[in-house]
Amino acid sequence: MLDTHKDHQEISQVSEASHVATLAIAGDVLGLAEIPKVNVAYHLQGNPSQPWVAVQGGISAHRGAGLAIAGRQPWWRDVVGPHKAINTQQVAVLSIDFIGGGDGSSGPKDDSWPSATQVSPEVQARAIQQVMVHHRIPQLKAFVGASYGGQIGLSFRSLFADCLERLIVISAAHRPHPMASAWRHIQREIMSLSSEGDTSTQKRGVALARALAMTTYRSTEEFEERFQGDTVVAYIEAQGKRYSEAVNPACYQTLSASIDHPCPYPSLEGPPCHILGFWEDRLVPPSILKELSALTEGSLHLHHSLYGHDGFLKEIDLLWELIPRFLGR
């Protein structure tokens, strides 16, 4: 497929409306009865009078899908924006900082956060619906969820079917694959073992957990093609160290555990579901996507990607081809 990555970047220079805010929500409304008030930081990109599309990504993502927010670079800048795959000249894009994460929403970084609090994808879905209520938006044109965001989208479809026209799920499914859960358990145990140490020990725990995670995000074929000898060690160590400098260990553990919460069981009844996955994805393999497609009667689109699970971040041309079609334009 033709590489238009340069064109994608150039289009991002178009200026547009951007609204950044925080909404205080009663914890029991979200399913967090142990917390009196939960702050949900969100971002609306585009004209709010246009149809709304919710966009959420993996646990490292934040509310700035297409624009930089609070010093953090947009995580989907080549997909979200004016005249892009999700065209903010035609729709308004709503994204939240994850509850339980380390950004603007409430989470373990806050002194008032109860240490045993568990956050499911349903909690995030309810938060998005509450932002809609606050702005008097009765329905989303679409929910586009990738990786963890896809689990949130599936939860939203189950909880608020009348508030959604269609769901687009990328590199995500209705339940965690047992092997993926095992990998994440080991990551969380590494962080737990290092949590009693000093700051440097805690950071080392996060770095090792992230280094292990990096081996699951990409395909074995990419590693074989890309690395020789110790270069792979240098790569995963560098990725882990960089992540450890930016991430709160308790927040990382909270959102990692959230991935392993199964979504409400998908139903045939509900908005149309479009499912995009990658044959080389070891975290969300095709077998589980086929199961999701059967449960929802959703359209299933499987493609090859050297990047495995991270295809949702790297296969930009494919996303430009499919997402507008899924959105019905």
Stockholm file with secondary structure:
# STOCKHOLM 1.0

chainA/1-329         MLDTHKDHQEISQVSEASHVATLAIAGDVLGLAEIPKVNVAYHLQGNPSQPWVAVQGGISAHRGAGLAIAGRQPWWRDVVGPHKAINTQQVAVLSIDFIGGGDGSSGPKDDSWPSATQVSPEVQARAIQQVMVHHRIPQLKAFVGASYGGQIGLSFRSLFADCLERLIVISAAHRPHPMASAWRHIQREIMSLSSEGDTSTQKRGVALARALAMTTYRSTEEFEERFQGDTVVAYIEAQGKRYSEAVNPACYQTLSASIDHPCPYPSLEGPPCHILGFWEDRLVPPSILKELSALTEGSLHLHHSLYGHDGFLKEIDLLWELIPRFLGR
#=GR chainA/1-329 SS CCCCHHHHHHHTTCCCCEEEEEEEEEHHHHTCTTCSEEEEEEEEESCTTSCEEEEECCTTCCSCSSSCBTTBCCTTTTTEETTSSEETTTCEEEEECCTTSSSSSCCTTSTTSCTTCCCCHHHHHHHHHHHHHHTTCCCBSEEEEETHHHHHHHHHHHHCGGGBSCEEEESCCSSCCHHHHHHHHHHHHHHHHHTTSCHHHHHHHHHHHHHHHHHHHSCHHHHHHHCCTTHHHHHHHHHHHHHHHHCCHHHHHHHHHHHTSCCSCCCSSSSCEEEEEETTCSSSCHHHHHHHHHHHTCEEEEECCTTGGGHHHHCHHHHHHHHHHHHTC
#=GC SS_cons         CCCCHHHHHHHTTCCCCEEEEEEEEEHHHHTCTTCSEEEEEEEEESCTTSCEEEEECCTTCCSCSSSCBTTBCCTTTTTEETTSSEETTTCEEEEECCTTSSSSSCCTTSTTSCTTCCCCHHHHHHHHHHHHHHTTCCCBSEEEEETHHHHHHHHHHHHCGGGBSCEEEESCCSSCCHHHHHHHHHHHHHHHHHTTSCHHHHHHHHHHHHHHHHHHHSCHHHHHHHCCTTHHHHHHHHHHHHHHHHCCHHHHHHHHHHHTSCCSCCCSSSSCEEEEEETTCSSSCHHHHHHHHHHHTCEEEEECCTTGGGHHHHCHHHHHHHHHHHHTC
//
